[in-house]
Amino acid sequence: MPTIRKVGVMSKPGIAHASTIVADLIEWLHGHGIEVRCDEQTASYAGLTDGLSREHVADGTELVIVLGGDGTLLSAARSLEGREIPLFPVNLGGLGFLTAITLDELYPQLERALRGEQRIARRRMLRCELFRDGDLVAGFEALNDVVITKTEIARMIDLETFVDDHFVSRFKADGLIICTPTGSTAYSLSAGGPIIFPAVEAFCITPICPHMLTNRPVLVPDTSLIQIINLAKDRECYLTIDGQVGEPLRSDDKIVCRSSGHSVALVRPPQMLFFDVLRQKLKWGER
């Protein structure tokens, strides 16, 4: 007997073959006696009119299937708002470090999940708070990273950075990335940051194209409190969470990053471990 009775489904827009995939998936789930809650994009693929906003898809569910790539998964993770409902990520194309389940594995892995035999990887999230004139004006949860970047053409920004009240540096750069181990294979990696094993309890502070070539990425414990003061003029830089949400910054805004009280539960193929994903995605050499 299935241990799961209600499932949410979220999908990436613009997938040419998604209509067939979604229709077949919903039919399969219904055939197993499972109630399905869809976001608006998934409902559109299936020709349904009862799609929900992503914030409500997970209500009452025991599993959320995410069809798309890592970006869709990041959006789905934030929509859970701290509820540790397992995410079942299916890669529909692209690089996909987090979406390790392929379309060919979709139904065999779902069968395992229905029997309660799935392997769960828990990934800690990063809490980001924006303070302006001493007041908290916004708060965000990130699975990958918090990024502060310039908005003006060919102009660097100044970011004063502290870890646990210890001054680190006044970075003059195109920006700064604070990433989790999960996010170490995303923007931070492109900016020269290290790959961090998921179980390592650390954050990485990665400058983006720093003026001083000696400014290098720094790993700090995930118990650290990271504070960044924006010294650029109003609207000359932008705060972005997981590359998807954020807002323009004003001069002297303070960004505070710390370990979140929430984590994301990802369903992983039992036969694929972290270094298997790196070899596959980064084309590392086989033995």
N, C-alpha and C positions, 0 to 999 in steps of 0.2 A: 504494500500500500504506500502511495506517495506520502511523504512527510510535509510537502508543500501544497497548499490549497489556493493561494492567491499570488499572482506574479505581476510585476510591472514591466512594461517594455518601453524603452526610449530609443529613438533612432536619429541618425545623422541625416540632415537634409541633402538632397541632390544626388542620391545613390540611384543610378539608372535601373538596376535590377532589384531594388529593394521591395517593390510591390509584390513580386512573387515570393521573396524570402519571408516577408512579414505575414502574408496571407497563409503560407504553409505553416509558419511557426504558430500563429494563433489557432489554426485548425488542429495542430498537433497538441497544443496545450489543452484546448477544449476536449479533445479526445481522451486526455488523461484526467478529466474532471477538474481542471484548474481554471479558476476565474482569472481573467486578464484585464489589467488596467493599462491603457496606452496614453502616451503623450500625444500632442496634436499632430506631430509629424508622422508618428507611427500610424495613427488613425487615418491620416490622409493617404498613406501608402496602401492601407487595407480597405479604402473606400468607406470608412466609418465616419460618423458625425459626432461621436461622443468622446473625442480626445480631451485630455486634461492638461493643465499646465504642469510643467515638470515638478514643481514644488508639491503637487498633490498625487502624483503617480504612485509614490511609494506607500501612501497611507494604507495601513492594514496588510501590507504584503509581507511575504517571507523571503522574497528574492526579486531582484530587479535585473532584467536582461538589457544590456546596452549594445545596440547594433551600430557600429561605426568605427571610429578610431580613438586615439588617446584624447583628442579634444572633446569628443562626445562624452567620454568617460569622466573627464574632469568636471564638465558641467553637471553630469549625473551625480557625482560625489558631493558637490556643493548643494545640490537640491535635496539631499537627504537630511540636511540641517542637523547633523550629529547623530541621527539614528543609524545604528550599526547593522543595517540590513545588507546582506551580501550582494555585491554587484557581480554579475555574470557577463564579462566583457567579450564581445565577439568582433574580431577584426574583419571589416569589409573592404580592406585595402589600405595601402600606406604603410609607414614604418611600424607604428604601433608597439612600443615597448610594454605598455600596460595591457593592451588588448591581445593577449597571447592565444586565445582560443580562436581557431580558424573556422571558417564556414563548414568545412568537412567534418570538424569535430563537434559541431553544435549539438546535434541530437544525442550522440553517445555521452557527451559531458553533461547534458541536461538529465539524461537517465540516471547518471551517478548522483547529480544534485538532488533529484527527487527521492533517491534512496538515502539521502543524508551522508553520502560518501565523498563529497567534494573536499578538495584541499583548499583551505582558506589562508590567505596571506593578509596580515593586518598592516596597514601603512598609516603611520601617525601623520596628522595634519599640522599645519602651521597657522597660528593665530596672528593676524595683523590688525593693529589699531592705529587710526589716524587722529592725532591731536592737533588742534588749532587754537592758539591763544589759551592753552591750558585746558581746553574742553575736548572731550571725546566726540568727534563728529562722524566717524564711520568705523565699522569693524568688519573684518572679512575672515573667511577660512580658506586656506589654500592647501591643495594636495601636492602641487609641484613647487611653486615659487611665488615670491613677491618681488616685483621688478620696478625700479625707479629709473626712468629713461628721459633723455632730453626730448624736447619738442621742436626746438629751433634748428634750422639748417646749419650744420657745421659749427655748432657751439657746444662746448663742454659745460657740464654742470658741476657745482661743488657740493659734496655731501659729507657732512661731519658724522663720523660713525663711532659708536661706543659699544662695548660688550661688558655687561655687568658693571656699568658706570666707569669702566676703564677706557680711556681714549685710545682708539685704534689708529685712525688716520682721517685726514681731510682729503677724501678722494676727489680729484679733478679728472672726470672721465665722461664717457657717453652715458654712463648709468651704473647701477649696482643691482646685483641679483642676490637674494637670500633664498636658498633652495633647501628642500628636504632631500633625504636620500632618494626618494621616488623621483624628485625633480632633477636629480643630478645627471640624468641622461637626456634632459631637455635643453632649454636655453643655456643653462650654465655650462653644459658640455661644449656647445658651440662657441662659448666665450672663453674656453680654455680651462674650465673647471674639471675636477676629478670625478670619476665614476665612484659612487659610494654604495657599498653593499647595503641592501635594504634594512638589515638588522642592526647596522651601526647607528648609535644614538647621537647623531650630530647634525648640524646645519653647516652649509657652506656659504661664505660671503665671497662673491665673485664680481670683481670690477669689470665693466664692459669698456674695452679699448681705453685703458687708463693713460693719462698723460705721462705719468712716471712708469717706466717699464718694469721697475722693481715692485710695483703694486701687484701682488699675486693673490690668487684665491686662498682663503683661510678657512680651515675647519674649526668649529667651536662645538662644545657639548650642547646637546639639545635642551639642557637645563638653563642655558644662557638666556639673558634678556638683551636683545639687540636693539639699539636705538639709533636712528638716522635722522639728522636734522638737515632739512633742505635749505641751502644757502643761496639757491638760485632765485631769480625774480619770480613774481607771480606768473603762473601758467607756462613757465619755461621748462617744466618737467611734469611727468605724468606717472601716477602710481597704477600698476596693473597687477591683477591677481590671476594666476594661472593663464595669463595671456588672453583673458576673456572679459573681465570686469575691472572697474577701477574709476579713477577720477583725476582731474588736473590738480596739481599742488600749488600752494601759495608759499611765499617766502617765510621761512622759520617754522613751517609745518614740521611736526615730529612724527616719524613712523616707528612704531614699536612692534617688534616681532618676538614671539615666544612659542614654545610648544603648546599645541592645542590640547584640550581635554578630550578631543574626539579623534577617532581613527576610522579608516575605511577598510572594509572587509572585501577583498577581491578573491573571486573563485579562480583558481589556477589549475591548468592541466597537471595531473599527478606526475606525468613523465617529464615535464619541462621545468627545470630549475633556473635560477638567475643567470648563471654563466651560459646555459643553453640559449637563453634569449639574447644575450650579448653576442654570442657567436653567430646566431641566425640574423640578427638585425644589423650588426656592424660588420658582417662578413669576415669575422676573424677566422684564422686557419683551423682546420680540423686536424685531428691526430692522424 
